[in-house]
Amino acid sequence: LPSTKHVKDPVSGFFMFKKAAIADARLNPLGYKILLEILLMGHFKKVAEVPYIFKTRSRGESKLNPRQQVEYLKHVYSLMRRTGELWRFVKFCMVGGSGVGVDEGMLFLLSGLGGLRPVELASTLSAEPAIVTNFTLNDIFTFRDRRSPGAKATLNRFWKFNLICLAGVGIKVGVLSLLINIAGIHYLVANLIGIGVAALWNYFMSTWWTWRTCAPS
């Protein structure tokens, strides 16, 4: 839910708002995190935060229990679906799926046919062509509504995406190395698992940094 990242505490239970902020808003909260619902579904232009300090509870008991935690996850899923972020994640995974084909194909060419060793080096080199194709498709397809026009802005997004994905490559290669050397898994299967682990990192960082949203004015 990247539009909440401009608010330091989007799940606070201590807040107030003008009535107009929820007039005609389609609210459907689950659990106690009502502010999160208002921030995503309400109508407003500005959010002001005033710091306050939590002290040790002196009376009563916390309402936080496993049931509330499950409700919170359901609430986040509901907001992702209603705001379109769930579909954005699906599109990111679809683009990533095409990148998997590029990555696995390049790894097979470099290591399987070309005999490049160690396999970790081949896996690192096979990632860059996939990064290029993934960026192009995500810029056109997944994050089209967040693109700033112009070649300079596109290049800025490209190097940010590369930095994120290079860190993802480190995650992928680390997982691959562990699975090959410790679990004895086939290198193509280990590479595929590493790609899946790195994909979550790539998505959240891409949403937060590469194709970031603007704060309310």
Order of alpha helices (4+ residues) and beta strands (2+ residues): alpha-alpha-alpha-alpha-alpha-alpha
